[in-house]
Amino acid sequence: VLRYKIFVKNPLGVVGKALASAAQSSTFLATFCSSYMAQICLQRMVFESMGWRDRKQVYWIAGFFSSASILLEKKGRRSELALYALPRAADSLFLILNDHRLAFTVPYGELLIFCSSMSAIMFFFENHFNNLSPLVAKLMTRFLSHDVQLSVGASSGQQQETAEVHTPKVVNSQLNPLRHSQSTLSLSGSTMAP
């Protein structure tokens, strides 16, 4: 989707790289999960045979050793995987704190977090385009860079207002921030026509 021109020029190469990357990431995830589960199962077998009880510290140690499987992944992908895992870790921490009554839930809290996150991304997309990560910048530009023209039906006694909409454009596969285009925004009562 993001590299359509490269895909058209060399489809086998792009598909081959994508499959190799997917296999490498799948190997990392499978190794991480299976090594963690194997360590826990082995620990439980040993502890039960010796008559010891289960300890929480063993799970932390197993997680620490299993995290070494990140070395199977490319260096460039490690930060992306960390960003993928961070919200899940934060969610797990919140659930643990909530179970121990050390945290409280907010009605529609997930929706509030989503709205604030998207508003922050949109703010940076409009005002500080260079601060976005390349992947987010490409995705946002792909879906939101077209000129927007909203016209709201104006009644006879109301004035029309013009607003300037800032939309970054992609020029020669490089992101070109701060290219502006003008759109017309007509304000009136409640009817809206494209």
C-alpha positions in Angstrom: 0.0 0.0 0.0 2.8 2.4 1.0 5.3 1.4 -1.7 3.0 0.8 -4.7 5.4 2.3 -7.3 8.2 0.1 -6.1 5.8 -2.9 -6.0 4.8 -2.3 -9.7 8.5 -2.1 -10.7 9.7 -5.2 -8.8 6.7 -7.2 -7.5 8.7 -10.4 -6.7 11.4 -8.5 -4.8 8.9 -6.6 -2.7 6.8 -9.7 -1.9 10.0 -11.7 -1.1 11.2 -9.0 1.3 7.8 -8.8 2.9 7.6 -12.5 3.4 11.2 -12.7 4.8 10.4 -9.8 7.2 7.1 -11.5 8.3 8.9 -14.8 8.8 11.6 -13.1 10.9 9.0 -11.3 13.1 6.9 -14.5 13.5 10.1 -16.3 14.5 10.7 -13.7 17.2 7.2 -13.8 18.5 7.0 -17.6 18.5 10.4 -17.8 20.2 9.4 -15.3 22.9 6.1 -17.0 23.7 7.4 -20.5 23.6 10.5 -19.9 25.6 8.5 -18.1 28.3 6.0 -20.9 28.5 8.7 -23.6 28.5 10.5 -21.9 31.4 7.3 -21.6 33.4 6.3 -25.2 32.8 9.8 -26.4 33.7 9.8 -24.3 36.8 6.4 -25.7 37.9 7.6 -29.3 37.3 10.7 -28.8 39.4 8.9 -26.9 42.1 6.2 -29.5 42.4 8.7 -32.4 42.5 10.5 -30.7 45.4 7.3 -29.7 47.2 8.0 -25.9 46.8 5.3 -23.4 46.1 5.0 -21.2 43.1 6.8 -17.8 43.4 6.0 -14.6 41.4 9.7 -13.8 41.0 10.1 -16.8 38.7 7.7 -15.2 36.2 9.7 -12.0 36.1 13.0 -13.9 35.6 11.4 -16.0 32.8 10.2 -12.8 31.1 13.7 -11.3 31.4 15.3 -14.3 29.7 12.6 -14.6 27.1 13.2 -11.0 26.1 16.6 -12.0 24.7 14.6 -13.3 21.7 14.4 -9.7 20.5 17.9 -10.2 19.1 16.3 -12.4 16.4 14.7 -9.2 15.0 16.3 -6.6 12.8 17.7 -3.5 14.7 15.4 -1.2 12.8 12.3 -3.1 13.8 13.1 -3.4 17.5 11.8 0.1 18.3 8.6 -0.6 16.4 8.1 -3.8 18.4 8.8 -2.0 21.6 6.1 0.6 20.7 3.8 -2.3 20.0 4.5 -4.0 23.3 4.5 -0.8 25.5 0.7 -0.3 25.4 0.1 -3.9 26.2 2.4 -3.7 29.2 0.7 -0.5 30.3 -2.7 -2.2 30.0 -1.5 -5.2 32.0 -0.1 -2.9 34.7 -3.3 -1.0 34.9 -5.3 -4.2 35.2 -3.1 -5.4 38.0 -3.4 -2.1 39.8 -7.1 -2.1 39.3 -7.4 -5.7 40.7 -5.5 -4.5 43.8 -7.7 -1.4 44.0 -4.8 0.9 43.5 -6.2 2.4 40.3 -9.7 3.4 39.3 -11.6 3.2 36.0 -13.0 6.2 34.2 -16.2 5.7 32.2 -15.3 5.8 28.5 -11.6 6.1 29.4 -10.4 4.2 26.4 -12.4 6.5 24.1 -11.0 9.6 25.8 -7.4 8.2 25.4 -8.1 7.4 21.7 -9.6 10.9 21.0 -6.7 12.7 22.7 -4.1 10.5 20.9 -5.7 11.2 17.5 -6.0 14.9 18.2 -2.3 15.0 19.1 -1.4 13.2 15.8 -3.6 15.6 13.8 -2.1 18.6 15.6 1.4 17.5 14.6 0.2 16.6 11.1 -1.1 20.1 10.6 1.4 22.2 12.5 4.7 20.2 13.0 4.8 17.7 10.2 8.5 17.1 10.4 8.1 15.7 14.0 6.0 12.8 12.9 7.6 9.4 12.3 8.0 8.5 8.7 5.4 5.7 8.8 2.8 7.9 10.4 3.6 10.7 8.1 3.2 8.5 5.0 -0.1 7.0 6.3 -1.6 10.4 7.2 -0.5 11.9 3.9 -1.9 9.0 1.9 -5.3 9.4 3.4 -5.6 13.1 4.3 -3.5 15.1 1.9 -6.1 15.8 -0.7 -7.7 19.3 -0.8 -10.8 19.6 1.3 -13.6 21.8 0.2 -16.5 22.1 2.5 -19.5 24.2 1.6 -22.3 24.8 3.9 -25.5 26.1 2.3 -25.6 29.8 3.0 -29.0 31.5 3.4 -29.6 34.9 1.9 -28.7 37.0 4.9 -25.4 35.2 5.9 -21.9 35.8 4.8 -19.4 33.3 3.5 -16.0 32.9 5.2 -12.8 31.5 3.6 -10.4 29.3 5.6 -6.9 28.2 4.6 -6.3 24.5 5.0 -2.7 23.3 5.4 -2.2 20.0 3.8 1.3 18.4 3.4 1.9 16.9 -0.1 4.2 14.1 -1.2 6.5 15.3 -4.0 8.8 12.8 -5.7 8.4 10.4 -2.8 9.7 12.9 -0.3 7.5 14.5 2.3 7.1 18.2 1.6 5.6 19.9 4.7 4.1 23.3 4.8 2.6 23.3 1.3 -0.6 25.2 1.6 -3.8 25.1 -0.4 -6.9 27.1 -0.1 -10.3 25.8 0.5 -13.6 27.5 0.9 -15.6 27.0 4.1 -19.1 28.5 4.0 -20.8 28.8 7.3 -24.5 28.8 7.8 -27.2 27.2 9.9 -27.3 23.4 9.9 -27.3 22.1 6.3 -24.0 20.9 4.8 -23.5 20.2 1.1 -20.3 18.8 -0.5 
